[in-house]
Amino acid sequence: MGLLASFKRWTYACVAREISCITRYSDRVVQLDPLPGDTGILRDRIQAPMTSVLGRGEFDALRSRDAGERVVFLFNGNFNTSTDIQGLLEDSRTHMRRSDRVAVVLYNAYLAWLYRAADRLGLRDGPASTTFVTRTDLQQLARLSGFELVRLRPVVYLPWHFFGIGTMVNALMPAVPGLRWLSLTAVAVLRPVVEETNPRPSISVVIPARNERGNIEHALQRLPALGTDTEVIFVEGNSTDGTWEEIQRVQSLWDGRDHLRVRAFKQTGRGKADAVRLGFSLATGDLLTILDADLTMPPELLPRFLEAYCRGLGDFVNGTRLVYPMEGEAMRFLNRLGNIFFAKTVSWVLEVPLADTLCGTKLLAKRDYVRFIAWRKDFGDFDPFGDFELLYPAAVLSLGMVDIPVAYRSRTYGTTNIRRFRDGFTLLRMVLTGLLRVRLGR
């Protein structure tokens, strides 16, 4: 029995490590309705600012929490003993906010025979496992209950370190196609699908601009009314063509027009990522988005990003330039191949389908971006472009991502700042880092 207890502790430690990828950047973990025999070992090993336990009829205790608080609700084995998972989720959802998440520890449906044998032999504590759901089952149950399955990670193949062999197998197997689904358990994360009712959240549009003098006023002229308080933030990056002077001129003409607030700042660092960070840090809107000053992503399409968020289709809205035909020489052939390669590769690394990883326009809530900053401090701060440092935490923190196809346009002023081969190697390094740090968790 001592060996069995060791296996359990090792398994709980592995599962807790996976859940902690999300919970360490949340505000609280609440385990709902622990099963008989649950001693709290898993809950105690999860990294989170605070943990607590609630029964299904005790949700009133959460009514007084802060508006921006993000709670991860934990079900440990509950789905495997329930004959009404949909009812379980529906009861929970009525007490959740858009920023909350549900983490579910599931026993592998393909190994149901193993769990049933363990129950008959008295090797497991608590109720017998009677229900085993597949990924397809879980997706449908989530959809029926007002949730979206945003993350499903297999965890634990060998329940023992065994001189480092178990550690290596548990780290590498999640990346092996087919065999990855032979894990003992899995951790699923669900997000509640919540629409934004009136009033709509305010929005800040950050426009990084370096040598884009000819596009500055056009950006405001072509920006449609977004139906909410709108702030435009220009971040100028050491231009040599008079871009800063043009921004100041345009700001004096447009600030306050049509309920539009226009602000301007000079960048002290270098690169687009630094400019976006500065703009986001100074933004006052509930939502944050990026518009490249070259206007190759038409400003007229920004309402679609806002609409997707407000409809609850995703908490991270990502543009894709690879669906529709492109205008003229908007993207050269090698650039297009590179974009397709990185989209496919990053999708595999993050286990999230993404049509385009390098489109400049992305939209997210400011409250989520604050958590991205904390995640970046742990992950590392070396993304010069700013795309991956938004995509990676959006996937890991289970925001739920949706792509918006855009018709990519040719430049009408200036030249691109992209250096194909040098930048390509930098992006490849970011992908390899993501493979090790995100997919394999090393």
C-alpha positions in Angstrom: 0.0 0.0 0.0 3.0 2.3 0.5 3.8 2.0 -3.2 0.2 2.7 -4.1 0.2 5.8 -2.0 3.4 6.9 -3.7 1.8 6.4 -7.1 -1.2 8.6 -6.0 1.0 11.4 -4.8 3.0 11.4 -8.0 -0.1 11.4 -10.1 -1.7 14.3 -8.1 1.6 16.2 -8.5 1.5 15.9 -12.3 -2.1 16.8 -12.5 -1.6 19.8 -10.2 1.3 21.0 -12.3 -0.9 21.1 -15.4 -3.8 22.9 -13.6 -1.3 25.4 -12.1 -0.4 26.6 -15.6 -3.7 28.4 -15.5 -4.4 28.9 -11.8 -1.2 30.6 -10.8 -2.4 33.6 -13.0 -5.9 33.5 -11.6 -7.2 34.9 -8.3 -8.7 31.9 -6.7 -9.4 28.2 -7.1 -12.7 26.9 -5.8 -13.2 23.1 -5.8 -16.8 22.3 -6.2 -18.5 19.5 -4.4 -15.5 17.2 -3.6 -16.3 13.5 -3.8 -16.3 11.3 -0.7 -12.7 10.2 -0.1 -11.2 13.4 -1.6 -8.7 14.4 1.0 -7.7 17.6 -0.8 -4.3 16.4 -1.9 -4.7 17.7 -5.4 -6.2 21.1 -4.3 -3.3 21.6 -1.9 -0.7 21.0 -4.6 -2.3 23.5 -7.1 -0.4 26.8 -7.3 -2.9 29.7 -6.8 -3.2 32.8 -4.7 -6.1 31.2 -2.8 -8.0 27.9 -2.7 -11.3 27.0 -1.1 -14.1 24.4 -1.3 -17.8 24.9 -2.0 -20.7 22.5 -2.1 -23.2 22.9 -5.0 -25.6 24.8 -2.9 -23.1 27.3 -1.5 -22.5 29.6 -4.4 -23.9 32.6 -2.6 -20.4 32.9 -0.9 -19.1 34.2 -4.2 -21.5 37.0 -4.8 -19.5 39.6 -3.0 -16.2 39.0 -5.0 -14.5 41.8 -6.9 -15.7 42.5 -10.4 -12.3 41.7 -12.0 -11.6 38.5 -10.0 -10.9 35.4 -12.0 -12.0 32.1 -10.4 -11.1 28.7 -11.6 -13.7 26.2 -10.6 -12.3 22.7 -10.1 -14.1 19.4 -10.6 -11.9 16.5 -9.5 -13.4 13.2 -10.7 -17.0 14.5 -10.5 -17.7 13.9 -14.2 -16.7 10.2 -13.8 -19.3 9.6 -11.1 -22.1 11.7 -12.5 -25.1 10.7 -14.6 -26.0 14.3 -15.4 -22.9 16.2 -16.4 -24.9 18.7 -18.3 -26.9 19.5 -15.2 -23.8 19.8 -13.2 -22.3 22.4 -15.6 -25.6 24.3 -16.0 -25.9 24.7 -12.2 -22.4 26.0 -12.0 -22.6 28.3 -15.0 -25.3 30.5 -13.5 -22.8 31.7 -10.9 -19.9 32.3 -13.2 -18.6 35.4 -14.9 -17.0 35.6 -18.3 -13.5 35.6 -17.0 -14.0 32.5 -14.9 -12.9 29.0 -16.1 -13.8 25.4 -15.2 -11.0 22.9 -14.8 -12.0 19.3 -14.9 -9.9 16.2 -14.0 -11.1 13.3 -16.2 -10.2 9.7 -16.2 -9.3 8.3 -19.6 -12.4 6.8 -21.4 -10.1 4.4 -23.3 -8.8 3.0 -19.9 -12.2 2.6 -18.3 -11.5 -1.1 -17.8 -8.4 -0.2 -15.7 -10.4 2.1 -13.4 -13.2 -0.4 -13.0 -10.7 -3.1 -12.1 -9.1 -0.8 -9.5 -12.6 -0.1 -8.0 -13.3 -3.8 -7.7 -10.0 -4.4 -6.1 -10.5 -1.6 -3.6 -7.4 0.3 -4.8 -9.3 3.6 -5.2 -11.0 5.7 -2.6 -14.4 7.3 -3.0 -17.3 6.4 -5.3 -16.8 4.0 -8.2 -16.2 5.4 -11.6 -19.3 4.9 -13.8 -19.1 7.5 -16.5 -16.3 8.0 -19.0 -16.5 10.8 -21.6 -14.4 11.2 -24.8 -13.3 14.5 -26.2 -16.3 14.6 -28.5 -18.7 13.9 -25.6 -17.1 16.7 -23.6 -17.3 19.2 -26.5 -21.0 18.5 -26.9 -21.8 18.6 -23.2 -19.9 21.9 -22.9 -21.8 23.3 -25.8 -25.2 22.2 -24.5 -24.4 23.8 -21.1 -23.2 27.2 -22.4 -19.5 26.5 -22.3 -16.7 26.0 -24.8 -13.9 23.4 -24.5 -10.8 25.5 -24.9 -8.1 23.2 -23.6 -7.7 19.5 -23.2 -4.3 18.1 -22.0 -3.5 14.5 -21.4 -1.6 14.0 -18.1 0.3 11.1 -16.5 1.4 8.0 -18.4 3.6 6.5 -15.8 2.5 7.2 -12.2 6.1 7.1 -10.9 9.3 8.9 -11.6 11.3 5.6 -11.8 14.8 7.1 -11.8 13.7 9.9 -14.2 12.2 7.6 -16.9 8.6 8.4 -15.7 9.3 12.1 -15.7 10.7 11.9 -19.3 7.8 9.8 -20.6 5.2 12.1 -18.9 6.9 15.1 -20.5 7.3 13.8 -24.0 4.1 11.6 -24.6 1.7 14.6 -24.8 3.5 15.6 -28.1 3.3 12.1 -29.7 0.3 11.9 -32.1 -2.1 9.1 -31.3 -0.3 7.7 -28.4 -0.8 10.9 -26.5 -4.4 9.9 -25.7 -3.2 6.9 -23.7 -2.7 8.9 -20.5 -4.3 7.9 -17.3 -6.0 11.3 -16.8 -6.7 14.5 -18.7 -7.3 18.1 -17.6 -10.0 19.9 -19.5 -10.6 23.6 -19.3 -14.0 25.1 -20.2 -14.9 28.8 -20.6 -18.5 30.1 -20.2 -19.8 31.6 -23.4 -21.1 35.0 -22.2 -22.3 37.8 -24.5 -21.6 41.5 -23.5 -24.9 43.3 -23.0 -25.3 47.1 -23.1 -23.3 49.1 -22.5 -20.6 47.7 -24.7 -17.1 47.7 -23.3 -14.9 50.7 -24.2 -12.0 50.1 -26.5 -8.5 51.4 -27.0 -6.9 51.1 -30.5 -3.1 51.1 -30.3 -1.3 52.2 -33.6 2.4 51.6 -33.6 3.9 53.9 -36.2 7.5 54.2 -37.6 8.0 56.1 -40.8 4.3 56.0 -41.6 3.6 59.8 -42.0 1.4 59.3 -45.0 -0.9 56.9 -43.3 -1.6 58.6 -40.0 -4.6 60.7 -40.8 -6.0 58.0 -43.1 -6.1 55.7 -40.1 -8.5 58.0 -38.4 -10.5 58.8 -41.5 -11.1 55.1 -42.2 -11.8 54.1 -38.6 -15.5 53.5 -38.4 -17.7 54.3 -35.4 -17.4 51.3 -33.0 -20.5 52.1 -31.0 -18.7 52.6 -27.8 -16.2 54.9 -26.2 -13.1 54.7 -28.4 -9.5 55.7 -27.7 -6.8 55.8 -30.4 -3.2 55.7 -29.1 -0.4 56.4 -31.6 3.0 55.2 -30.5 5.7 56.7 -32.6 9.0 54.7 -32.9 11.9 57.1 -33.8 10.8 57.9 -37.3 12.9 59.9 -39.8 10.1 61.0 -42.1 8.2 63.4 -39.9 5.7 60.9 -38.5 5.8 62.3 -35.0 5.0 65.8 -36.3 2.1 64.4 -38.4 0.7 62.6 -35.4 0.7 65.8 -33.3 -1.0 67.7 -36.1 -3.7 65.0 -36.6 -4.2 64.7 -32.8 -5.0 68.4 -32.5 -7.6 68.0 -35.3 -9.3 64.7 -34.3 -9.1 64.6 -30.5 -12.7 65.0 -29.2 -14.3 64.6 -32.7 -17.2 62.1 -32.8 -16.5 61.0 -29.2 -13.1 59.9 -30.3 -10.1 60.4 -27.9 -6.7 60.6 -29.6 -3.5 60.3 -27.7 0.1 60.2 -28.8 3.3 58.9 -27.2 7.0 58.6 -28.2 8.5 55.1 -27.9 11.7 55.0 -25.8 12.6 51.4 -26.8 12.7 49.7 -30.1 10.4 47.3 -32.1 6.7 46.8 -32.5 6.4 44.6 -29.3 7.8 47.5 -27.2 5.5 50.0 -28.9 2.4 47.7 -28.2 3.4 47.2 -24.6 3.7 51.0 -24.1 0.3 51.6 -25.7 -1.4 48.9 -23.8 0.1 50.1 -20.5 -1.3 53.6 -21.1 -4.7 52.5 -22.5 -7.9 53.2 -20.6 -10.3 51.1 -22.6 -11.9 47.8 -21.3 -10.7 46.2 -24.5 -7.3 46.5 -26.3 -6.6 46.1 -30.0 -3.8 46.8 -32.4 -4.0 48.4 -35.8 -0.8 48.5 -37.9 -0.1 52.0 -39.2 0.6 50.6 -42.7 -3.1 50.0 -43.0 -2.6 46.7 -44.8 -5.3 45.4 -42.4 -8.3 47.6 -43.3 -9.4 49.7 -40.3 -13.0 49.3 -41.6 -12.9 45.7 -40.3 -12.2 46.5 -36.7 -16.0 46.4 -35.9 -15.9 42.7 -36.7 -13.2 42.1 -34.1 -15.3 43.9 -31.5 -18.5 42.1 -32.5 -16.9 38.7 -32.2 -15.8 39.5 -28.6 -19.1 41.0 -27.6 -21.0 38.0 -28.9 -18.8 35.8 -26.7 -17.3 33.9 -29.6 -13.8 34.2 -28.0 -12.0 36.2 -25.4 -9.0 36.6 -27.8 -9.8 37.7 -31.3 -7.1 37.1 -33.9 -6.9 38.4 -37.5 -6.0 36.1 -40.3 -4.7 37.3 -43.7 -4.5 33.9 -45.3 -8.1 33.2 -46.2 -8.9 35.8 -48.9 -6.9 36.7 -52.0 -4.4 39.5 -51.3 -4.1 42.7 -53.1 -1.2 43.1 -55.4 2.2 42.6 -53.7 0.7 42.9 -50.2 2.7 39.7 -49.2 5.5 38.2 -51.2 5.5 34.5 -52.0 8.2 33.5 -49.5 6.5 35.6 -46.8 3.3 33.8 -47.4 4.9 30.4 -47.2 6.6 31.5 -43.9 3.3 32.7 -42.5 1.6 29.4 -43.4 4.4 27.4 -41.8 4.3 29.4 -38.6 0.6 29.2 -38.4 0.6 25.4 -38.7 3.5 25.0 -36.3 2.3 27.3 -33.6 -1.2 25.7 -33.8 0.4 22.3 -33.1 2.6 23.7 -30.3 -0.4 25.5 -28.6 -3.0 22.8 -29.5 -5.2 25.7 -30.8 -6.2 26.0 -34.4 -4.9 29.3 -35.8 -5.1 30.3 -39.4 -2.5 33.1 -39.0 -0.1 33.8 -36.2 1.5 37.0 -37.5 -1.4 39.2 -38.4 -0.9 42.5 -36.5 -4.5 42.9 -35.4 -5.5 41.2 -32.2 -8.1 42.0 -29.6 -8.4 41.1 -25.9 -9.7 42.5 -22.6 -7.4 44.7 -20.6 -8.0 42.5 -17.5 -6.6 39.5 -19.4 -3.6 41.5 -20.6 -2.6 42.2 -17.0 -2.4 38.4 -16.5 -0.3 38.1 -19.7 2.2 40.4 -18.2 2.6 38.1 -15.2 2.9 35.1 -17.5 5.5 36.9 -19.6 7.7 37.5 -16.5 7.8 33.7 -15.9 8.1 32.6 -19.5 10.7 35.1 -20.7 10.7 38.5 -22.4 12.3 38.0 -25.8 9.6 38.3 -28.4 10.6 41.4 -30.6 7.4 41.3 -32.6 4.8 40.9 -29.9 2.6 38.3 -31.6 3.8 35.2 -29.7 3.8 37.0 -26.4 0.1 37.5 -26.9 -0.8 34.1 -28.6 1.1 31.9 -26.1 -0.6 33.1 -22.9 -3.9 33.4 -24.6 -3.7 29.7 -25.3 -2.2 28.6 -22.0 -4.6 30.7 -19.9 -7.5 29.3 -21.9 -9.0 32.5 -23.2 -10.7 30.9 -26.1 -9.5 32.2 -29.5 -11.4 33.0 -32.7 -10.0 34.1 -36.1 -11.4 36.9 -38.2 -10.5 36.7 -41.9 -9.4 40.0 -43.4 -8.6 41.0 -46.9 -4.9 42.0 -46.8 -4.1 45.2 -48.7 -1.0 46.6 -50.3 0.9 49.5 -48.8 0.1 52.9 -50.1 2.9 54.7 -48.3 6.4 53.8 -47.1 8.2 50.5 -47.1 8.0 47.4 -44.9 10.2 47.0 -41.8 10.2 43.2 -42.1 13.5 41.5 -42.7 12.4 38.1 -44.1 15.3 35.8 -43.2 16.6 37.4 -40.0 13.1 37.8 -38.6 12.3 34.3 -39.8 15.1 32.8 -37.7 13.9 34.9 -34.7 10.4 33.5 -35.1 11.7 30.0 -35.4 13.5 30.4 -32.1 10.2 31.6 -30.6 8.4 28.5 -31.9 11.1 26.1 -30.5 10.9 27.9 -27.2 7.2 27.5 -27.2 7.6 23.7 -27.9 9.8 23.3 -24.9 8.2 25.7 -22.5 4.5 25.4 -23.5 3.9 22.1 -25.2 6.4 20.0 -23.2 6.3 22.2 -20.1 10.1 22.2 -19.5 
